[in-house]
Amino acid sequence: MDLTTKAKIQVVKHYINALPKSLPVSNPSSSLNQLLYFSLDQEWVLEIGEEHAVNRSLEIAMQDFSEWHG
């Protein structure tokens, strides 16, 4: 294994070790839940296609999340 790959593996190990052991319980109506559990609007799927509907749903959830958490 070359040095670049070893260095990248060390960085990933560092990131993994820094992850929290658990996540806080969130309010079901929070913006975070919109990101984690968004659903597709079937009208959008029919109008603009599944890929664009996914992108649009994520854009909305991200916008709501960024406005909520500044």
C-alpha positions in Angstrom: 0.0 0.0 0.0 1.4 3.4 -0.9 1.9 6.3 1.5 -1.0 8.3 0.0 -3.5 5.5 0.6 -2.2 4.9 4.1 -2.6 8.6 4.9 -6.2 8.6 3.6 -7.0 5.5 5.7 -5.6 7.3 8.8 -7.8 10.3 8.1 -10.9 8.1 7.7 -10.0 6.3 10.9 -9.7 9.7 12.7 -13.1 10.8 11.4 -14.7 7.5 12.4 -13.3 7.7 15.9 -14.6 11.3 16.2 -18.2 10.2 15.5 -20.6 10.5 18.4 -21.7 7.2 20.1 -25.3 8.1 19.7 -27.6 10.8 18.2 -29.9 13.0 20.2 -33.6 12.4 20.1 -35.1 14.9 17.8 -38.6 16.4 17.6 -40.6 14.6 14.8 -41.5 17.9 13.2 -37.9 19.2 13.1 -36.2 20.1 9.8 -33.6 17.4 10.4 -36.4 14.8 10.1 -37.3 16.3 6.7 -33.8 15.5 5.5 -33.8 12.0 7.0 -37.3 11.0 6.1 -38.4 13.1 3.1 -40.9 11.6 0.7 -41.5 12.3 -3.0 -44.4 14.2 -4.2 -46.0 11.9 -6.8 -47.2 14.9 -8.8 -43.7 16.1 -9.2 -42.5 12.6 -10.2 -45.1 12.6 -13.0 -44.4 16.2 -14.1 -40.7 16.4 -13.9 -39.4 12.8 -13.4 -38.2 10.9 -10.5 -34.6 12.2 -10.5 -35.7 15.9 -10.6 -38.4 15.2 -8.0 -35.7 13.8 -5.6 -33.5 16.8 -6.2 -36.4 19.2 -5.6 -37.4 17.4 -2.4 -33.8 17.5 -1.1 -33.5 21.2 -2.1 -36.6 22.1 -0.1 -35.5 20.0 2.9 -32.0 21.5 2.9 -33.4 25.0 2.6 -35.7 24.5 5.5 -32.8 22.9 7.5 -30.4 25.8 6.8 -33.0 28.4 7.7 -33.7 26.6 10.9 -30.1 26.2 11.9 -28.7 29.4 10.4 
